[in-house]
Amino acid sequence: MQESPSLPDPATANLDDAEYLYRLGLIRGHLLVGNALFELGERDAARMHSKHPTDELYAPMEVEFSARGASGFAAELEAHARALDGAEAATAAERYAALIARIAATEDAVEVSPEMGARVIVKLLREAGREYAIGIVDGKLANAHEYQDAYGFTQIALAWARRLGETSSEADKTVFEDMADTMASLADMWPGLMPPPELPQRAARLYGAAAEVEIRAQAIDH
């Protein structure tokens, strides 16, 4: 009798830990932008960004959560989306805070080294560059959603640098503070979350920042 093919182990991770944290960073970036747009009263744009993680990013992460003993955050993601549909500011803020806390818990399932954190930052900045290149073309607005995504991913990368600057050794603290300064200097690429029709900025600045961060990471104490 022929043996049945073995099924894949649902508790085996498909992603390494840096990629896992990067994917969570993409989710965080979309949600950060969605929350900020909601607070600005741009409700339709906010819903689009906040539902993107559910539509495209979350499902493939379920096996990654299981492999790392994390419970995920599907319920919080759905509750947050419902709150935005209801358009009640207080409820939306409460749901957003609960969702971010659950995402943080899934990140805590991984032990993050300074080297790994730097890899996550570089990956987020490179993705921000790709999104910005779609959003702003030849100095003109081509896609507001991608322009906003680039902002969200850069902000999450900056948050990682600041977090690692607080928790790393004294020598590495300086490295991450320099990374944070590099990213903070990009703020003028987004004069507002709702982009103007013309903006003389280029995605090359984000790619350059990613390269600079990657070079600085070589100084991390191993």
Phi, psi and omega in degrees: 000133182285135180287143177288145178297139181288143179277149179295145178289116183293346182262012178262125181288142175264342184246147171285170189294326179294318178294321177302311181292325176298315179297320176295326177295323176297316178299313178303318182297315177300316183291322178300313180295316180301318179295317180296319178295322178300317181293334177278354182089006179271072191294318181295316178296323179297316180297321181298313180292321185285337178271345181302317178301321180292318186288323190234330192256330191284312188307314180295346182275346184304314180294329179291321176297313181301317182297333183256006178073022178259151185268352181079189185211035182300316182295319180292324178296317180292318180297323179293316179299319178296321180296321178292325177296325179284341176059031175260116189302315183295316180294318180299317180296320180295316180293323179296315180298318180294321180294315180296324177296321179290322177297319178300323179294324178288329175291325181292349177289349181247136173275114188264118173273160176303321179297317180294318179300320178296321178298319179297316180300313181298317181297320179294319180293321178295321177293323176300320178298317179297318181292319182295323180296332176277325184286319181239117183236122179053042176078007181234149178293126177244330183203104183297322183299315182290323174303316180291321176302316181301321177297312182299315182293323178294321179295323178290321176299317178297319178298321177298315181298318180292320179297313181291330176296333180275336188250352184270176177296167182301319180294316181289332178304317180297321179299312183289329175294322177295320176299316181297320178297320178300315182288323179297331181289351181272000189304327183290353176289344179231083179295344176190157179292327173269108192288150174286164181292335178229139183206110185280058178236156182232146179299340180304330178296322178290318177297321178295321177296320178298318179295320179295318178298318180297321177293315180298328181297339179295340181273357180297135182289116181271000000 
